[in-house]
Amino acid sequence: MNSPLRMLTQEAAACTLCAADLPLGPRPVFQVNDAARILVAAQAPGAKVHASGRPFTDASGDRLRDWMGIDAAAFYDPKCLAILPMGFCYPGRGKSGDLPPRAECAPAWRQRFLDLLPNLQLILVIGQYAHAWHLEGRKGTLTETVRDWRICGPDIIPLPHPSPRNNLWLRKNPWFSEELLPHLAQRVQETLT
């Protein structure tokens, strides 16, 4: 890892920007290396990820790895895959699931990290908050954005969140499994080989 990225990683890992608003306190969870070729642009860690301190150590991670067609060893190799959620810390629980990523996090850290990841060839944009950042100017619902994945370009693939809470969405949108997931797995393999 280059020196500027190492320093930024240490700075972000010690972040307390929104500590007063985090129910479990700050624990930034992300994975970076300047050699990474794939970026997983996610939402925010859940409570299990907060406890483990490692991204996607939950059912969402199992499903995402399955969608990508890779095992945990490849997924957790920072030289292959960077994982930068829109919010680095667990934001807490709301009425119908976890709260949105804290609004302070992405403006403070996101572009600074992206500027130090020169080898990215594929960006997986997961969920509406990541869609809003990485697909700036794109209008429409999450479903419309994911359905129009082909127009995002070969290097960006918008995805719904892999959470089990989205099982109904997956059943209602069979085209996702039939059309997008085979393309996703192929692009991941091409990028990593």
C-alpha positions in Angstrom: 0.0 0.0 0.0 1.4 3.4 -0.9 2.2 5.9 1.8 -0.6 8.4 1.1 -3.2 5.6 1.2 -1.7 4.1 4.3 -1.9 7.5 6.1 -5.5 8.1 4.9 -6.5 4.6 6.1 -5.1 5.3 9.5 -6.8 8.6 9.7 -10.2 7.2 8.6 -9.9 4.2 11.0 -9.5 6.7 13.9 -12.5 8.9 12.7 -14.9 10.2 15.3 -16.7 12.7 13.1 -20.2 11.5 14.0 -19.4 9.6 17.3 -22.2 11.4 19.2 -24.8 10.1 16.8 -23.6 6.4 16.6 -25.5 4.1 19.1 -22.5 1.7 19.3 -19.8 4.3 18.9 -17.4 4.7 16.0 -15.8 1.7 14.4 -15.0 2.5 10.8 -15.2 -0.7 8.7 -13.7 -0.7 5.2 -11.0 -2.5 3.1 -8.6 -0.7 0.8 -5.3 -1.3 -1.1 -4.0 0.7 -4.1 -3.7 -2.5 -6.1 -7.4 -3.3 -5.8 -9.2 -3.7 -9.2 -12.7 -4.0 -8.0 -14.5 -1.5 -5.7 -17.6 -2.6 -3.7 -19.4 0.7 -3.1 -21.7 -0.3 -0.3 -24.1 1.4 2.1 -23.0 1.1 5.8 -22.0 -1.7 8.1 -24.7 -3.6 10.0 -24.5 -4.5 13.7 -22.8 -7.9 12.9 -20.2 -6.2 10.8 -19.7 -3.6 13.5 -19.0 -6.4 16.0 -16.6 -8.3 13.7 -14.8 -5.2 12.3 -14.7 -6.8 8.9 -16.9 -5.9 5.9 -19.8 -8.1 4.9 -19.5 -10.7 7.6 -23.2 -11.4 7.5 -25.9 -12.9 5.3 -25.6 -10.0 2.9 -21.9 -10.8 2.4 -22.7 -14.4 1.7 -25.2 -13.4 -1.0 -22.9 -10.8 -2.5 -20.0 -13.2 -2.8 -22.4 -15.7 -4.4 -23.6 -13.0 -6.9 -20.0 -12.2 -7.7 -19.0 -15.8 -8.1 -16.0 -15.6 -5.7 -15.0 -17.1 -2.4 -14.2 -15.3 0.8 -10.4 -15.5 0.2 -10.7 -13.5 -3.0 -13.4 -11.2 -1.5 -11.2 -10.3 1.5 -8.0 -9.9 -0.5 -7.5 -6.1 -0.4 -5.2 -6.3 -3.4 -8.2 -7.6 -5.4 -11.1 -5.9 -3.9 -11.7 -2.5 -2.1 -14.8 -2.2 0.0 -15.8 1.4 0.8 -19.3 1.9 2.2 -21.0 5.2 2.0 -20.8 5.3 5.8 -18.0 3.6 7.5 -19.7 3.0 10.9 -22.9 1.3 11.9 -25.6 4.0 11.9 -28.1 2.3 14.2 -31.5 0.8 13.8 -34.7 2.4 12.5 -38.3 1.3 12.2 -37.8 -0.9 9.2 -34.1 -1.9 9.3 -30.8 -0.1 9.7 -30.7 3.7 9.4 -29.1 5.3 6.3 -25.4 5.9 6.3 -24.4 8.9 8.2 -24.4 11.9 5.9 -21.1 13.3 7.2 -19.0 10.3 6.1 -19.0 10.2 2.3 -18.1 14.0 1.9 -15.3 13.6 4.4 -13.7 10.5 3.1 -15.0 9.1 -0.2 -13.3 11.1 -2.9 -10.1 11.2 -0.9 -10.0 7.4 -1.0 -11.1 7.1 -4.6 -8.3 9.4 -5.7 -5.8 6.9 -4.2 -7.2 3.8 -5.9 -5.7 4.1 -9.4 -6.2 0.5 -10.5 -10.0 0.2 -10.2 -11.5 -1.4 -13.3 -14.9 -2.3 -12.0 -17.2 -0.6 -9.5 -20.2 -2.5 -7.9 -22.6 0.2 -6.7 -24.8 -1.3 -4.0 -28.1 0.3 -2.9 -29.7 3.7 -3.3 -27.1 5.8 -1.3 -24.2 4.5 -3.3 -26.3 4.9 -6.5 -26.8 8.6 -5.7 -23.1 9.1 -5.2 -21.6 7.0 -8.0 -24.3 7.5 -10.6 -24.7 11.3 -10.0 -27.5 12.8 -12.1 -29.2 9.4 -12.6 -32.9 9.7 -11.9 -35.4 6.9 -11.1 -36.0 4.3 -8.5 -33.5 1.7 -7.4 -35.3 -0.9 -9.6 -35.2 1.4 -12.6 -31.5 2.0 -12.1 -30.6 -1.6 -11.7 -32.8 -2.6 -14.6 -30.9 -0.1 -16.8 -27.5 -1.5 -15.7 -26.3 -1.8 -19.3 -26.3 2.0 -19.8 -24.1 2.6 -16.7 -21.1 1.4 -18.8 -19.0 -1.6 -18.6 -17.1 -0.5 -15.5 -20.0 0.3 -13.2 -22.7 -2.2 -12.2 -25.6 -1.0 -10.1 -27.0 -3.6 -7.7 -29.7 -3.8 -5.0 -28.5 -4.5 -1.5 -27.9 -8.2 -1.1 -29.7 -8.2 2.3 -32.2 -11.0 3.0 -34.7 -8.1 3.5 -34.6 -7.8 -0.3 -35.9 -11.4 -1.0 -39.3 -10.1 -2.2 -37.6 -7.6 -4.6 -35.5 -10.5 -6.0 -38.6 -12.6 -6.5 -40.4 -9.7 -8.2 -37.5 -9.0 -10.5 -36.4 -12.4 -12.0 -34.5 -10.6 -14.8 -31.9 -9.6 -12.2 -30.9 -13.3 -11.6 -31.4 -14.3 -15.2 -29.6 -11.4 -17.0 -27.5 -9.2 -14.6 -26.0 -11.8 -12.3 -24.3 -13.9 -15.0 -22.9 -10.7 -16.5 -21.7 -9.6 -13.0 -19.9 -12.9 -12.3 -18.3 -12.8 -15.7 -17.0 -9.2 -15.3 -15.7 -10.0 -11.8 -13.8 -13.0 -13.2 -12.4 -11.0 -16.1 -11.3 -8.2 -13.8 -9.6 -10.5 -11.3 -7.7 -12.6 -13.9 
